[in-house]
Amino acid sequence: MSAKGPMRAIPKTASISVEEVWRRGAERLRVGLGEDVFNSWFGGLRLEEFISGRARFSVSTRFLKSWIEAHYQEKLFSALAAELDGVIAVEIHVRSNQPSPVRLADTQSTAAPNDAARPTLLVAKRLSEGEARAQLGSPLDRRLTFATFIAGRANELALSLARKLSDEPGAPTPPLFFHSAVGLGKTHLLQAIAHAGIARRQSVAYLTAETFMYGFVNALRSQAAIAFKEHLRSIDLLIFDDAQFLQGRVIQNEFGHALNALIDAGRKVVIAADRPPSELDAVDERVRSRLAGGICVEMRGLDEGLRLKILEARLAAAKLAHPSLVVPHEVLLFVATAVASNGRDLEGAINRLVAHAQLAGQPMTVAAAEAAVRDLIRSREPKRVKIEDIQKRVATHYNVSRADLLSSRRTAAVVMPRQIAMYLAKSLTLRSLPEIGRRFGGRDHTTVLHAVRKIDNLCNNDAALREEIDLLKRLLQE
């Protein structure tokens, strides 16, 4: 990859470290790509050395290497070239789990052969034992710690259990299972546990379902499956995120075996998903059963008070980079009320307020804030309805039992409520027809489809039934 356009040179009288070069280049990427994209793909990227115009980066997995090379290498090159003179190429390799030796590299490049006074660039320092251990699995975001986690009624139980597990590493603890909708703090809490474990010199594996599946498949292809399994079973603390995406019978079996081995050995296990274990329909029943045997905690939606605390914390962080930034309290109150979805949207709201304040150069008002965050203001998302809730509500409404709805009884007093419950399950949830059928006593998907079509046709011709079903929908979504 060749350099394009003019590049800013490093002052010849200054010294510059690898950390400073990459900090400035990373900030360019963060601004250009956005916070979420940067954290997903560049959070664990390190600039190791710069020799003869070639910048050598490292990542923790082959998957990250392949993805960055395929999608972001040009942007990475441009960001680095803007901060460091003489860049002619960037290379990415997968670092080992062993500590890296301290090295010095000459920054004199072929692009500037007469620049004899160019300073040296300090490359990767020796990793501590804890940092080396952290390289197993997905990269961690150093900002996501207990110190930066904003607590409230919605997450206080989950936070208490996470702290207890981290503060008492030797105490026996059943598996912890956190579940919630997107953007409510699961990943922050999991990474905080990982950071605490590393600080206590535990061997920690922080994995998403994606990195686990990729790692296992890659180990099979390279005939290193036994080493992969042994390594996973040797850790002190397994932290597993996005369990709902775990797929494949062989992969799920291996995860289940690893889970059993760690739990039976008294190791710590923390898992998160967007739904409770009983609703992980794509996950093997034995794995679901093992997960359900732990402590399951739901992290609920953010109330207005917690949203305000999050906004205040995000604003304080933004003021470190923009000291002149002023956002009145009434503006924060407006945003806390209007942006009611999740923490990621709240962070997006602060970013928009900062950008608006810088561009407009005028005092921030509620009207200006409303214009800045208009795309984030939306009606409250409907309550996530569960099939079990539908079954209970319909059974109560029609004076039958939930067991009747799941049974094989064919009496008219049971068949119609059962079909209405199936219709509501299809209308109010994202579950597939086969999944709904399994939840109704193991019925075939064609039975569910028949029920949905029948109730739909009846509603078109029976206003009373249509109103009755609309009432059930409102009750379930309140």
N, C-alpha and C positions, 0 to 999 in steps of 0.2 A: 504494500500500500504506500503510495507516494504522497509527500506533503503537497498541499494545495494552497496557494495564496500566501500573503505575508504572515509571519509568525512573530509574536512578541518575544524578545530575548530576555533571558535572566540577567539582571545587573551583574557586571563582571566583578564588582567588589563585594558582592553578597555571597553568603553561603545558603544553601537550601537543602532541606531534608526531603526524603521520599514522602514523609507524612504530609508536609506542606504542599508539595507539588500535587499529590493526589487529592488533598483536601480541596484545593482550588479547582482542579479539573472536575472532581466529583460534584462540586457545587454547580458548575456549569451544566452537567448532565441532569442534576436534580431539577434545575429551573427549566431546562429544555424538555424533559420527559415527564415531569410530574413526580410527586412524592411516592405514589403507590408503585409505579413502574420502576423507579430508581431503587426502592427498598427491595422489590421482588428479585431484581436481577443484578444489581450492583452493590448491595449491602455487604457482601463478603468478598468483593473484588479488591485485590491488593496490587500496588505497584511495587514489584520486587527489585528491579534494576533498570538502568538506562546506560547502554553501552553502544558507542559508535552509531548513535542515532536510532537504536532499536530499543523500544520500551517493552519490558517483559512483565506481564501481569500474571497473577495466579488466582484461581478459584478453587472451591472445595470439592466440586463434583464435575464429572464429565458432561453431565446434562447442562449445567450452567455454562461450561466452556462452549459446547455446541450451539446453545441458544444465543449467546452473546455474539459469537462469530457470525451466525446466520442473520441476526436481526439488528445488531447495534455496533458492529465493529467500526463502521465509518464514523458514527457519532462519538465513539470512544476516542478514535484517532483525532478528530477535530477538537474535542475538549482538551486533550492533552497538548496538542500542538499549539493551542491558544495560550498555554501556560509555560511551555518549555521549548526553547529554541532548538532547532536541528532535528526534530523528530522525523524519521523517514519510514518507520514501520512500528506496529504494535503486535505483540504476540501474547497468546494466552495459553497457560498450561495448568494442569491440575496439580495442586500441591499435595505432598504427602502429609501424613499425620505426625511426622517427626519434626522436632524443632529445626528451624532453618539456621544455618551458620551466619554470623555477621560478616558482611562483605562490603567492600567499597568498589564503586564503579566510576570510571572516568566519563564525564558528560561530554567530552570533546567529540564532536561528530564529524562525519565526512562532509557535512554541509557547511562547516565553518572550520577548515583545517588550520587557519592562522590564528585562531583564538586561543592562545596558549594560556591565558589567565583565567579560563573558564573554571568555576569551582567544581568540587566533587559533590556527588549525590549519595547520601547515605541510604543504603537499601535495607531490606527487611531485617529488623533486629531479631535477636533470638527470642523465640516464643517461650512463654512460661509453660509449665506442665499443664495448667488449667486451660490456657489458650489452645494448646495443641490438641487437648481432648475435645475441645469445642468444635473442632473441624469435622467430627463425625456428624453427618447429616446436613440439614439445611443451615444456611448462615443465620446468625442472630443480629438483630438490630440493637445496638448498644443503648439506645434511648428507652427501650421497653423494659424497665425495671420496676420493682416494687415502689421505689421512690417517686416515680412519675405516674403511677397508676392512680387514677382519681376514683375514690371510693364513695359509695352511696347505698341507699337501701336496695337498689336493683342488683348489686354485686357484692354486698358485704359478706354474705355467707361464703361465696366462692373465694373471696380474698382471704377470709379467715382460715379456711382449710388449706389454701395454697401456702400461706405464711407458716402455718403449723407444720406442714410437710417439710418446708425449707428450713425451719428453725430446729427441727428435731430429726435430723437425718438418720439417726440410729433407731428411732422408735418404729415399731411395726405399724404400717399404714395400709389400709385396703386401697385398691385402685381408685383414683379420682376421675370422675367423668363430668366435664363441663359442657353444657349445650345452650345455644342461644341462636337467634337470628344473626345476620351479618352485621358487623360493625359495632358490637356491644362489648368488646374487650376480651374475647377468648384468647386470641393470639398474644395480646399484650401480657395477659396473666401467665400464659404458658412460657413465654420467653423470659418473664421475670423469674419464674421458677428455675429455668435453665441457667440464667446468670447467677442466681443464688447458689445453685449446685456447683457450678464451676468455681465460684469464689471459695467454696468449702473443699475444693480439690476432689470433688467426685467425678467419676467418668459419666458424662452426660451425652445422650443422643437425642437431639431435637429433630424430629422428622415430620414432614407432611406426608399424606398418603401418596402424593405424586413422587416425592423423592424416595420413599420406601419402595414403591413399585419399580421405579427406574433402577434403583440400586440392586434389587433382587434379580431383575431380568438381566442386567448387565453382568452380575456375578454368575448367573447360569451360562451366559454366552462365553464368558472368559474362563469357565470351569473353576470358578472360585467360590462356588455356593457354600461349601463347607466352612471356609474361612469367614464368609459373610455371616453365616448362622452363628458360629462360635463367637465372633466379635460382638454381635447384637446381644447374645446371651450373657456376655461378660460385664455389661455396663451396670452402674449403680442406679441410674435414673433414666427411664425412657419417657420421653414427652412426644406425644403423637397428635398432630393437628389434622383437621379436615377428614376425620374418619369416614364420613359419608361417601367419600370418593374412592374408597378401597374396593378394587374390583379384581375378578379372576379367581377361580377356585383354588389354583395352586398357590397363588400369592396370599389369599386369605388363609389357607391352611398353614402356610409358613408363619404368617403373623400370629395366628392362633397358638401355634406351638411356642413361638418366642414369648408371647404373652404368658402362657402357662408356666414356662420355665422361669421367667423373671418373678412372677408372683409367688410360685412355690419356693423360690430361693429367698424370699423376703425382700426383693428389690422394689424400688419405688416406680409406679406407673401412673402417668397422668395423660388423659386422652380428652380431646374436644371434638365436637361435631355440631352441626346445625340442628340436630334433633336428638331426642333421647335414644338409648340403645334399642328399645322395643320398636322404634320406627325406622331403624336402619335396614330397610327391606332388602337392599342389595348385598348386605353383609351376611356371611354364614351364620346360621342359627347358634352354633356352638360359641362363636366369637361374641355374638350378641348376649348370650347367656352369661358368659364370663364378665363382660363389661357391666351388665346389669347387677352383678353380684358386688360391685364396688359402691362407692358413694356418688350418687348422681345429683348434680346441682344445676338448676336452670338459672342463667344470667338473664334477668328480665330486661324489658325496654327501659330506656333512660327517662327518668322523670325530669320535670322542668328544673328542679333545684340542682340535680346532677349535671344536666346539660349546661347550666350556667357556670358551675364549677369547672367543667371541662373547657368552656370558652375562656374563662379567666386564666386558666393555666396556659392555654394555647396563645392567648394574647401576651402574657408575660414572656413566653419564649420568643414571640415575634418581635417584641420590643428590644430584645438583646441585639437583633440584627438591624432594627430600625428604631433607634432611641427617640426620634421625634414623633413616633406614631402615637396618636391620641384617639381612643375610641371611648366615648362616654358610656357610663353604666347603663343608661336607658337604651342605648343601641344594643348592648349585650343582652339585656332583658328581652328586647324585641326578637333578636336572633334565637335566643333560647326557647322562646315561645313558638316562633314560626318554623324553625328547622327541627322537626320532631322525629326524624327518622333514626339516625345512628351517629356514632362518634366520627366516622369518616366524613360525613356531610358537615359536621360541625367544624372539622379541621379545614374542609374546603371553604366554609363560610369565612373563617378567619383569613385564609389566603386571599379571598376575593375582597375583603375589607381592606387588607394591606395594599393590594394592587390598586383599588379604587382611590384610597387616600393618597398614594404616591402619584397617580396619574392626574387626579383632579386638583390636588394641592389645596383643597378646601376642607373646613371642619366637617367631620363625619356626623351626619344627622340620621334620624330614623328613616326618613324618606330616601336618603342616599343609600343607606344600608339595604333597604328593601329592593332598590334597583340593582344593587351589587349581587344580592343572593337570590334573585328572583327564580333562577332555575333550580334552586335547592328547596324552595318553598312549595310543598305539595300537600295534598290532603293526607291525613294519617293513613298509614297502611292498614288494611283490615287485619283483624286479629287472625293469627295462624290457627286455623281450625283443625282439630284432630279427628280421625275417624271414630275413636272411642267416644269423644264428646258428642258427635253426631248420633251414634248408637244410643247413648244414654238419654239425650234430649228427645229423640223420636220415641224411644220406649216409654218414657214418662208421659209424653204427649198423648200417645195412643193406648196407654194403660196396659202395656205388655212388658215383659222382662227383656233385658238385653240378651239373656240366654235364648229366649224365643227367636230373636232376630238371627242368631247364629245357628239355630237348630235346623233340622230338615222338615219341620212341621209345615204343612201345606194348607192350613185352614185360612179362610179369608181374613180373619182377624189378625193374622200374623203376616200373610203374604204381602198385603198392601203396605203396612208400615216398613217391612223389610225392603221393598222396592223403593219406597220414598227415601229411606236411609241410604241406599245405594246411589240414588239419583243425587242426593245432597253431597255424598262423598265425592262423586265425580264433578259436581259443580263448584264445591268449596275447597277442594284440596288439589294438589298436583299429582296425586297418586294415579298410577296406570290402572286399567281395567283388571289385569291379573292380580295386581297388588290389592285392589279393593275386594276382589273375589276371595283372596286368601284371608282377609280380615273378616269376611262374613261366612265363616265356617268352612273355608277351603273350596268355595264354589268356582266354577269355570268362568273365564272372562266373558263368554257368550251369554251367561246368565245375567251378568252385570249389564252388558250392553242391551239385552232385552228389557231389563228393568228401567234403564235410563230412557230408552225410546218410548216405552209404555207411559211413563210418568210425564214425559215431555208432551206426548200426544194428548193425554188427559188434561194437562194444564191449558192446552190451546182451546179445549172445548168446555172446560169446567171452571168457571170463574171462582167458585167457592174453594176448590182444591188449590187453585193458583194462589189465592190469598192466604190459605193455610200454609203453603210451602214458603211463601214470602215471609210470613211471620216466623217460621222456624229458622229461616236464613238470618233474619235480624237478631233473633235470640242467640244464635250461635256466634254471630260476629260482634256482639256487644262486648 
